[in-house]
Amino acid sequence: MFGMLSVLAEFQRELIVANTRDGLADARARGRKGGRPPRSSARTRSNSLNGYTTQAITPSRRSPTC
């Protein structure tokens, strides 16, 4: 009896995995990207890097005290 339930559970898991993969592939085909959005934009990152390289951001502003 337990063997039969485990076979059904494994089959159901395989169906879920297959459906998830198919859904992700369809979304990619429609041009959708997955994942979490970045915390900052490319412009913000660029400005930060420029500030570090040109010393416009002082050490005290880089790591403020708590």
PDB file with SEQRES, HELIX, SHEET and CRYST1 records, atoms N, CA, C and O in Angstrom:
SEQRES   1 A   66  MET PHE GLY MET LEU SER VAL LEU ALA GLU PHE GLN ARG          
SEQRES   2 A   66  GLU LEU ILE VAL ALA ASN THR ARG ASP GLY LEU ALA ASP          
SEQRES   3 A   66  ALA ARG ALA ARG GLY ARG LYS GLY GLY ARG PRO PRO ARG          
SEQRES   4 A   66  SER SER ALA ARG THR ARG SER ASN SER LEU ASN GLY TYR          
SEQRES   5 A   66  THR THR GLN ALA ILE THR PRO SER ARG ARG SER PRO THR          
SEQRES   6 A   66  CYS                                                          
HELIX    1 AA1 PHE A    2  ALA A   29  1                                  28    
HELIX    2 AA2 ALA A   42  THR A   53  1                                  12    
HELIX    3 AA3 PRO A   59  ARG A   62  1                                   4    
CRYST1    1.000    1.000    1.000  90.00  90.00  90.00 P 1           1          
ATOM      1  N   MET A   1       0.826  -1.200   0.000  1.00  0.00           N  
ATOM      2  CA  MET A   1       0.000   0.000   0.000  1.00  0.00           C  
ATOM      3  C   MET A   1       0.871   1.266   0.000  1.00  0.00           C  
ATOM      4  O   MET A   1       0.633   2.191  -0.776  1.00  0.00           O  
ATOM      5  N   PHE A   2       1.886   1.293   0.883  1.00  0.00           N  
ATOM      6  CA  PHE A   2       2.763   2.458   0.960  1.00  0.00           C  
ATOM      7  C   PHE A   2       3.529   2.647  -0.348  1.00  0.00           C  
ATOM      8  O   PHE A   2       3.754   3.773  -0.792  1.00  0.00           O  
ATOM      9  N   GLY A   3       3.927   1.524  -0.960  1.00  0.00           N  
ATOM     10  CA  GLY A   3       4.641   1.593  -2.238  1.00  0.00           C  
ATOM     11  C   GLY A   3       3.796   2.229  -3.326  1.00  0.00           C  
ATOM     12  O   GLY A   3       4.303   3.002  -4.139  1.00  0.00           O  
ATOM     13  N   MET A   4       2.528   1.912  -3.344  1.00  0.00           N  
ATOM     14  CA  MET A   4       1.620   2.464  -4.346  1.00  0.00           C  
ATOM     15  C   MET A   4       1.470   3.979  -4.168  1.00  0.00           C  
ATOM     16  O   MET A   4       1.457   4.721  -5.150  1.00  0.00           O  
ATOM     17  N   LEU A   5       1.358   4.428  -2.935  1.00  0.00           N  
ATOM     18  CA  LEU A   5       1.239   5.869  -2.673  1.00  0.00           C  
ATOM     19  C   LEU A   5       2.513   6.603  -3.063  1.00  0.00           C  
ATOM     20  O   LEU A   5       2.457   7.709  -3.602  1.00  0.00           O  
ATOM     21  N   SER A   6       3.663   5.990  -2.791  1.00  0.00           N  
ATOM     22  CA  SER A   6       4.917   6.656  -3.137  1.00  0.00           C  
ATOM     23  C   SER A   6       5.084   6.748  -4.650  1.00  0.00           C  
ATOM     24  O   SER A   6       5.624   7.733  -5.151  1.00  0.00           O  
ATOM     25  N   VAL A   7       4.630   5.741  -5.377  1.00  0.00           N  
ATOM     26  CA  VAL A   7       4.688   5.791  -6.842  1.00  0.00           C  
ATOM     27  C   VAL A   7       3.802   6.919  -7.364  1.00  0.00           C  
ATOM     28  O   VAL A   7       4.208   7.659  -8.260  1.00  0.00           O  
ATOM     29  N   LEU A   8       2.609   7.055  -6.818  1.00  0.00           N  
ATOM     30  CA  LEU A   8       1.709   8.133  -7.245  1.00  0.00           C  
ATOM     31  C   LEU A   8       2.278   9.507  -6.904  1.00  0.00           C  
ATOM     32  O   LEU A   8       2.167  10.438  -7.702  1.00  0.00           O  
ATOM     33  N   ALA A   9       2.882   9.640  -5.736  1.00  0.00           N  
ATOM     34  CA  ALA A   9       3.464  10.920  -5.335  1.00  0.00           C  
ATOM     35  C   ALA A   9       4.631  11.287  -6.251  1.00  0.00           C  
ATOM     36  O   ALA A   9       4.781  12.446  -6.638  1.00  0.00           O  
ATOM     37  N   GLU A  10       5.446  10.306  -6.592  1.00  0.00           N  
ATOM     38  CA  GLU A  10       6.570  10.570  -7.479  1.00  0.00           C  
ATOM     39  C   GLU A  10       6.081  10.960  -8.873  1.00  0.00           C  
ATOM     40  O   GLU A  10       6.646  11.857  -9.500  1.00  0.00           O  
ATOM     41  N   PHE A  11       5.042  10.297  -9.357  1.00  0.00           N  
ATOM     42  CA  PHE A  11       4.466  10.630 -10.661  1.00  0.00           C  
ATOM     43  C   PHE A  11       3.917  12.056 -10.659  1.00  0.00           C  
ATOM     44  O   PHE A  11       4.112  12.807 -11.614  1.00  0.00           O  
ATOM     45  N   GLN A  12       3.234  12.415  -9.585  1.00  0.00           N  
ATOM     46  CA  GLN A  12       2.676  13.764  -9.477  1.00  0.00           C  
ATOM     47  C   GLN A  12       3.797  14.801  -9.455  1.00  0.00           C  
ATOM     48  O   GLN A  12       3.678  15.860 -10.070  1.00  0.00           O  
ATOM     49  N   ARG A  13       4.875  14.499  -8.755  1.00  0.00           N  
ATOM     50  CA  ARG A  13       6.012  15.417  -8.698  1.00  0.00           C  
ATOM     51  C   ARG A  13       6.617  15.608 -10.085  1.00  0.00           C  
ATOM     52  O   ARG A  13       6.952  16.728 -10.470  1.00  0.00           O  
ATOM     53  N   GLU A  14       6.756  14.516 -10.837  1.00  0.00           N  
ATOM     54  CA  GLU A  14       7.299  14.617 -12.192  1.00  0.00           C  
ATOM     55  C   GLU A  14       6.400  15.466 -13.086  1.00  0.00           C  
ATOM     56  O   GLU A  14       6.895  16.222 -13.922  1.00  0.00           O  
ATOM     57  N   LEU A  15       5.085  15.349 -12.915  1.00  0.00           N  
ATOM     58  CA  LEU A  15       4.158  16.184 -13.683  1.00  0.00           C  
ATOM     59  C   LEU A  15       4.331  17.662 -13.339  1.00  0.00           C  
ATOM     60  O   LEU A  15       4.326  18.517 -14.225  1.00  0.00           O  
ATOM     61  N   ILE A  16       4.480  17.955 -12.062  1.00  0.00           N  
ATOM     62  CA  ILE A  16       4.653  19.346 -11.633  1.00  0.00           C  
ATOM     63  C   ILE A  16       5.940  19.919 -12.210  1.00  0.00           C  
ATOM     64  O   ILE A  16       5.952  21.046 -12.704  1.00  0.00           O  
ATOM     65  N   VAL A  17       7.027  19.147 -12.149  1.00  0.00           N  
ATOM     66  CA  VAL A  17       8.310  19.609 -12.688  1.00  0.00           C  
ATOM     67  C   VAL A  17       8.196  19.858 -14.190  1.00  0.00           C  
ATOM     68  O   VAL A  17       8.675  20.876 -14.689  1.00  0.00           O  
ATOM     69  N   ALA A  18       7.567  18.939 -14.907  1.00  0.00           N  
ATOM     70  CA  ALA A  18       7.418  19.095 -16.356  1.00  0.00           C  
ATOM     71  C   ALA A  18       6.576  20.322 -16.694  1.00  0.00           C  
ATOM     72  O   ALA A  18       6.920  21.080 -17.601  1.00  0.00           O  
ATOM     73  N   ASN A  19       5.482  20.521 -15.975  1.00  0.00           N  
ATOM     74  CA  ASN A  19       4.631  21.691 -16.230  1.00  0.00           C  
ATOM     75  C   ASN A  19       5.363  22.991 -15.929  1.00  0.00           C  
ATOM     76  O   ASN A  19       5.199  23.975 -16.649  1.00  0.00           O  
ATOM     77  N   THR A  20       6.165  23.003 -14.875  1.00  0.00           N  
ATOM     78  CA  THR A  20       6.924  24.199 -14.528  1.00  0.00           C  
ATOM     79  C   THR A  20       7.947  24.519 -15.607  1.00  0.00           C  
ATOM     80  O   THR A  20       8.082  25.670 -16.019  1.00  0.00           O  
ATOM     81  N   ARG A  21       8.664  23.502 -16.061  1.00  0.00           N  
ATOM     82  CA  ARG A  21       9.655  23.719 -17.130  1.00  0.00           C  
ATOM     83  C   ARG A  21       8.985  24.216 -18.405  1.00  0.00           C  
ATOM     84  O   ARG A  21       9.492  25.128 -19.058  1.00  0.00           O  
ATOM     85  N   ASP A  22       7.854  23.623 -18.759  1.00  0.00           N  
ATOM     86  CA  ASP A  22       7.133  24.062 -19.955  1.00  0.00           C  
ATOM     87  C   ASP A  22       6.672  25.511 -19.819  1.00  0.00           C  
ATOM     88  O   ASP A  22       6.772  26.287 -20.770  1.00  0.00           O  
ATOM     89  N   GLY A  23       6.172  25.872 -18.656  1.00  0.00           N  
ATOM     90  CA  GLY A  23       5.723  27.239 -18.430  1.00  0.00           C  
ATOM     91  C   GLY A  23       6.856  28.241 -18.512  1.00  0.00           C  
ATOM     92  O   GLY A  23       6.693  29.317 -19.086  1.00  0.00           O  
ATOM     93  N   LEU A  24       8.014  27.895 -17.939  1.00  0.00           N  
ATOM     94  CA  LEU A  24       9.170  28.790 -18.012  1.00  0.00           C  
ATOM     95  C   LEU A  24       9.664  28.931 -19.448  1.00  0.00           C  
ATOM     96  O   LEU A  24      10.041  30.025 -19.870  1.00  0.00           O  
ATOM     97  N   ALA A  25       9.664  27.835 -20.198  1.00  0.00           N  
ATOM     98  CA  ALA A  25      10.089  27.896 -21.598  1.00  0.00           C  
ATOM     99  C   ALA A  25       9.130  28.766 -22.414  1.00  0.00           C  
ATOM    100  O   ALA A  25       9.571  29.554 -23.251  1.00  0.00           O  
ATOM    101  N   ASP A  26       7.835  28.630 -22.176  1.00  0.00           N  
ATOM    102  CA  ASP A  26       6.854  29.465 -22.877  1.00  0.00           C  
ATOM    103  C   ASP A  26       7.040  30.941 -22.530  1.00  0.00           C  
ATOM    104  O   ASP A  26       6.949  31.804 -23.404  1.00  0.00           O  
ATOM    105  N   ALA A  27       7.297  31.225 -21.272  1.00  0.00           N  
ATOM    106  CA  ALA A  27       7.500  32.616 -20.859  1.00  0.00           C  
ATOM    107  C   ALA A  27       8.748  33.191 -21.519  1.00  0.00           C  
ATOM    108  O   ALA A  27       8.738  34.335 -21.972  1.00  0.00           O  
ATOM    109  N   ARG A  28       9.828  32.399 -21.577  1.00  0.00           N  
ATOM    110  CA  ARG A  28      11.052  32.859 -22.236  1.00  0.00           C  
ATOM    111  C   ARG A  28      10.803  33.114 -23.719  1.00  0.00           C  
ATOM    112  O   ARG A  28      11.331  34.072 -24.283  1.00  0.00           O  
ATOM    113  N   ALA A  29       9.999  32.260 -24.350  1.00  0.00           N  
ATOM    114  CA  ALA A  29       9.688  32.432 -25.771  1.00  0.00           C  
ATOM    115  C   ALA A  29       8.903  33.717 -26.009  1.00  0.00           C  
ATOM    116  O   ALA A  29       9.014  34.320 -27.077  1.00  0.00           O  
ATOM    117  N   ARG A  30       8.109  34.143 -25.021  1.00  0.00           N  
ATOM    118  CA  ARG A  30       7.346  35.394 -25.131  1.00  0.00           C  
ATOM    119  C   ARG A  30       8.175  36.606 -24.724  1.00  0.00           C  
ATOM    120  O   ARG A  30       7.682  37.733 -24.761  1.00  0.00           O  
ATOM    121  N   GLY A  31       9.436  36.384 -24.334  1.00  0.00           N  
ATOM    122  CA  GLY A  31      10.307  37.501 -23.988  1.00  0.00           C  
ATOM    123  C   GLY A  31      10.295  37.879 -22.524  1.00  0.00           C  
ATOM    124  O   GLY A  31      10.837  38.923 -22.159  1.00  0.00           O  
ATOM    125  N   ARG A  32       9.700  37.072 -21.682  1.00  0.00           N  
ATOM    126  CA  ARG A  32       9.659  37.367 -20.248  1.00  0.00           C  
ATOM    127  C   ARG A  32      10.931  36.857 -19.595  1.00  0.00           C  
ATOM    128  O   ARG A  32      11.457  35.809 -19.971  1.00  0.00           O  
ATOM    129  N   LYS A  33      11.417  37.598 -18.623  1.00  0.00           N  
ATOM    130  CA  LYS A  33      12.579  37.157 -17.864  1.00  0.00           C  
ATOM    131  C   LYS A  33      12.130  36.775 -16.471  1.00  0.00           C  
ATOM    132  O   LYS A  33      11.177  37.340 -15.935  1.00  0.00           O  
ATOM    133  N   GLY A  34      12.809  35.829 -15.898  1.00  0.00           N  
ATOM    134  CA  GLY A  34      12.503  35.433 -14.532  1.00  0.00           C  
ATOM    135  C   GLY A  34      13.497  36.044 -13.567  1.00  0.00           C  
ATOM    136  O   GLY A  34      14.472  36.675 -13.976  1.00  0.00           O  
ATOM    137  N   GLY A  35      13.248  35.855 -12.310  1.00  0.00           N  
ATOM    138  CA  GLY A  35      14.179  36.330 -11.301  1.00  0.00           C  
ATOM    139  C   GLY A  35      13.732  37.621 -10.660  1.00  0.00           C  
ATOM    140  O   GLY A  35      12.769  38.263 -11.081  1.00  0.00           O  
ATOM    141  N   ARG A  36      14.456  37.970  -9.643  1.00  0.00           N  
ATOM    142  CA  ARG A  36      14.154  39.170  -8.885  1.00  0.00           C  
ATOM    143  C   ARG A  36      14.709  40.390  -9.598  1.00  0.00           C  
ATOM    144  O   ARG A  36      15.808  40.322 -10.149  1.00  0.00           O  
ATOM    145  N   PRO A  37      13.990  41.504  -9.606  1.00  0.00           N  
ATOM    146  CA  PRO A  37      14.506  42.708 -10.246  1.00  0.00           C  
ATOM    147  C   PRO A  37      15.708  43.255  -9.479  1.00  0.00           C  
ATOM    148  O   PRO A  37      15.805  43.068  -8.266  1.00  0.00           O  
ATOM    149  N   PRO A  38      16.620  43.926 -10.173  1.00  0.00           N  
ATOM    150  CA  PRO A  38      17.798  44.472  -9.490  1.00  0.00           C  
ATOM    151  C   PRO A  38      17.414  45.559  -8.491  1.00  0.00           C  
ATOM    152  O   PRO A  38      16.416  46.259  -8.665  1.00  0.00           O  
ATOM    153  N   ARG A  39      18.222  45.688  -7.448  1.00  0.00           N  
ATOM    154  CA  ARG A  39      17.947  46.703  -6.430  1.00  0.00           C  
ATOM    155  C   ARG A  39      18.137  48.105  -6.973  1.00  0.00           C  
ATOM    156  O   ARG A  39      17.420  49.025  -6.579  1.00  0.00           O  
ATOM    157  N   SER A  40      19.087  48.278  -7.867  1.00  0.00           N  
ATOM    158  CA  SER A  40      19.340  49.605  -8.409  1.00  0.00           C  
ATOM    159  C   SER A  40      19.445  49.514  -9.926  1.00  0.00           C  
ATOM    160  O   SER A  40      19.709  48.450 -10.487  1.00  0.00           O  
ATOM    161  N   SER A  41      19.235  50.642 -10.567  1.00  0.00           N  
ATOM    162  CA  SER A  41      19.287  50.672 -12.022  1.00  0.00           C  
ATOM    163  C   SER A  41      20.739  50.749 -12.493  1.00  0.00           C  
ATOM    164  O   SER A  41      21.649  50.980 -11.697  1.00  0.00           O  
ATOM    165  N   ALA A  42      20.941  50.557 -13.776  1.00  0.00           N  
ATOM    166  CA  ALA A  42      22.286  50.644 -14.345  1.00  0.00           C  
ATOM    167  C   ALA A  42      22.837  52.057 -14.173  1.00  0.00           C  
ATOM    168  O   ALA A  42      24.037  52.240 -13.970  1.00  0.00           O  
ATOM    169  N   ARG A  43      21.962  53.047 -14.253  1.00  0.00           N  
ATOM    170  CA  ARG A  43      22.404  54.437 -14.097  1.00  0.00           C  
ATOM    171  C   ARG A  43      22.909  54.687 -12.679  1.00  0.00           C  
ATOM    172  O   ARG A  43      23.942  55.331 -12.495  1.00  0.00           O  
ATOM    173  N   THR A  44      22.200  54.191 -11.690  1.00  0.00           N  
ATOM    174  CA  THR A  44      22.616  54.364 -10.301  1.00  0.00           C  
ATOM    175  C   THR A  44      23.948  53.676 -10.049  1.00  0.00           C  
ATOM    176  O   THR A  44      24.827  54.237  -9.395  1.00  0.00           O  
ATOM    177  N   ARG A  45      24.101  52.454 -10.569  1.00  0.00           N  
ATOM    178  CA  ARG A  45      25.368  51.737 -10.398  1.00  0.00           C  
ATOM    179  C   ARG A  45      26.503  52.489 -11.069  1.00  0.00           C  
ATOM    180  O   ARG A  45      27.602  52.581 -10.522  1.00  0.00           O  
ATOM    181  N   SER A  46      26.239  53.031 -12.260  1.00  0.00           N  
ATOM    182  CA  SER A  46      27.264  53.780 -12.981  1.00  0.00           C  
ATOM    183  C   SER A  46      27.671  55.024 -12.198  1.00  0.00           C  
ATOM    184  O   SER A  46      28.859  55.321 -12.081  1.00  0.00           O  
ATOM    185  N   ASN A  47      26.692  55.751 -11.661  1.00  0.00           N  
ATOM    186  CA  ASN A  47      26.992  56.942 -10.868  1.00  0.00           C  
ATOM    187  C   ASN A  47      27.792  56.587  -9.625  1.00  0.00           C  
ATOM    188  O   ASN A  47      28.701  57.323  -9.243  1.00  0.00           O  
ATOM    189  N   SER A  48      27.468  55.485  -9.000  1.00  0.00           N  
ATOM    190  CA  SER A  48      28.197  55.067  -7.809  1.00  0.00           C  
ATOM    191  C   SER A  48      29.640  54.746  -8.150  1.00  0.00           C  
ATOM    192  O   SER A  48      30.559  55.164  -7.445  1.00  0.00           O  
ATOM    193  N   LEU A  49      29.841  54.004  -9.233  1.00  0.00           N  
ATOM    194  CA  LEU A  49      31.201  53.657  -9.630  1.00  0.00           C  
ATOM    195  C   LEU A  49      31.997  54.901  -9.992  1.00  0.00           C  
ATOM    196  O   LEU A  49      33.174  55.006  -9.648  1.00  0.00           O  
ATOM    197  N   ASN A  50      31.364  55.849 -10.685  1.00  0.00           N  
ATOM    198  CA  ASN A  50      32.057  57.091 -11.030  1.00  0.00           C  
ATOM    199  C   ASN A  50      32.443  57.858  -9.774  1.00  0.00           C  
ATOM    200  O   ASN A  50      33.527  58.439  -9.715  1.00  0.00           O  
ATOM    201  N   GLY A  51      31.587  57.869  -8.784  1.00  0.00           N  
ATOM    202  CA  GLY A  51      31.893  58.561  -7.541  1.00  0.00           C  
ATOM    203  C   GLY A  51      33.064  57.939  -6.810  1.00  0.00           C  
ATOM    204  O   GLY A  51      33.876  58.649  -6.217  1.00  0.00           O  
ATOM    205  N   TYR A  52      33.158  56.634  -6.847  1.00  0.00           N  
ATOM    206  CA  TYR A  52      34.278  55.960  -6.189  1.00  0.00           C  
ATOM    207  C   TYR A  52      35.586  56.221  -6.925  1.00  0.00           C  
ATOM    208  O   TYR A  52      36.616  56.459  -6.293  1.00  0.00           O  
ATOM    209  N   THR A  53      35.556  56.179  -8.250  1.00  0.00           N  
ATOM    210  CA  THR A  53      36.796  56.339  -9.003  1.00  0.00           C  
ATOM    211  C   THR A  53      37.281  57.783  -9.003  1.00  0.00           C  
ATOM    212  O   THR A  53      38.488  58.020  -9.055  1.00  0.00           O  
ATOM    213  N   THR A  54      36.378  58.748  -8.947  1.00  0.00           N  
ATOM    214  CA  THR A  54      36.797  60.152  -8.959  1.00  0.00           C  
ATOM    215  C   THR A  54      36.931  60.731  -7.554  1.00  0.00           C  
ATOM    216  O   THR A  54      37.203  61.920  -7.394  1.00  0.00           O  
ATOM    217  N   GLN A  55      36.740  59.891  -6.538  1.00  0.00           N  
ATOM    218  CA  GLN A  55      36.833  60.307  -5.138  1.00  0.00           C  
ATOM    219  C   GLN A  55      35.780  61.346  -4.769  1.00  0.00           C  
ATOM    220  O   GLN A  55      35.938  62.067  -3.783  1.00  0.00           O  
ATOM    221  N   ALA A  56      34.701  61.429  -5.556  1.00  0.00           N  
ATOM    222  CA  ALA A  56      33.621  62.362  -5.235  1.00  0.00           C  
ATOM    223  C   ALA A  56      32.864  61.898  -3.996  1.00  0.00           C  
ATOM    224  O   ALA A  56      32.282  62.709  -3.276  1.00  0.00           O  
ATOM    225  N   ILE A  57      32.875  60.604  -3.756  1.00  0.00           N  
ATOM    226  CA  ILE A  57      32.232  60.073  -2.558  1.00  0.00           C  
ATOM    227  C   ILE A  57      33.318  59.879  -1.509  1.00  0.00           C  
ATOM    228  O   ILE A  57      34.241  59.086  -1.693  1.00  0.00           O  
ATOM    229  N   THR A  58      33.198  60.597  -0.429  1.00  0.00           N  
ATOM    230  CA  THR A  58      34.222  60.533   0.616  1.00  0.00           C  
ATOM    231  C   THR A  58      34.104  59.229   1.397  1.00  0.00           C  
ATOM    232  O   THR A  58      33.041  58.607   1.401  1.00  0.00           O  
ATOM    233  N   PRO A  59      35.174  58.810   2.054  1.00  0.00           N  
ATOM    234  CA  PRO A  59      35.114  57.572   2.843  1.00  0.00           C  
ATOM    235  C   PRO A  59      34.017  57.587   3.900  1.00  0.00           C  
ATOM    236  O   PRO A  59      33.421  56.548   4.180  1.00  0.00           O  
ATOM    237  N   SER A  60      33.741  58.743   4.489  1.00  0.00           N  
ATOM    238  CA  SER A  60      32.699  58.796   5.510  1.00  0.00           C  
ATOM    239  C   SER A  60      31.310  58.570   4.911  1.00  0.00           C  
ATOM    240  O   SER A  60      30.425  58.045   5.587  1.00  0.00           O  
ATOM    241  N   ARG A  61      31.111  58.957   3.660  1.00  0.00           N  
ATOM    242  CA  ARG A  61      29.823  58.704   3.003  1.00  0.00           C  
ATOM    243  C   ARG A  61      29.718  57.270   2.511  1.00  0.00           C  
ATOM    244  O   ARG A  61      28.612  56.751   2.359  1.00  0.00           O  
ATOM    245  N   ARG A  62      30.862  56.614   2.257  1.00  0.00           N  
ATOM    246  CA  ARG A  62      30.833  55.226   1.794  1.00  0.00           C  
ATOM    247  C   ARG A  62      30.338  54.299   2.881  1.00  0.00           C  
ATOM    248  O   ARG A  62      29.568  53.375   2.618  1.00  0.00           O  
ATOM    249  N   SER A  63      30.779  54.543   4.104  1.00  0.00           N  
ATOM    250  CA  SER A  63      30.386  53.668   5.216  1.00  0.00           C  
ATOM    251  C   SER A  63      29.996  54.526   6.411  1.00  0.00           C  
ATOM    252  O   SER A  63      30.811  54.763   7.304  1.00  0.00           O  
ATOM    253  N   PRO A  64      28.752  54.991   6.429  1.00  0.00           N  
ATOM    254  CA  PRO A  64      28.323  55.829   7.556  1.00  0.00           C  
ATOM    255  C   PRO A  64      28.277  55.024   8.850  1.00  0.00           C  
ATOM    256  O   PRO A  64      28.034  53.817   8.845  1.00  0.00           O  
ATOM    257  N   THR A  65      28.514  55.713   9.945  1.00  0.00           N  
ATOM    258  CA  THR A  65      28.447  55.047  11.244  1.00  0.00           C  
ATOM    259  C   THR A  65      27.003  54.863  11.654  1.00  0.00           C  
ATOM    260  O   THR A  65      26.127  55.631  11.259  1.00  0.00           O  
ATOM    261  N   CYS A  66      26.769  53.851  12.439  1.00  0.00           N  
ATOM    262  CA  CYS A  66      25.401  53.532  12.866  1.00  0.00           C  
ATOM    263  C   CYS A  66      24.953  54.393  14.017  1.00  0.00           C  
ATOM    264  O   CYS A  66      23.827  54.249  14.494  1.00  0.00           O  
TER     265      CYS A  66                                                      
END                                                                             
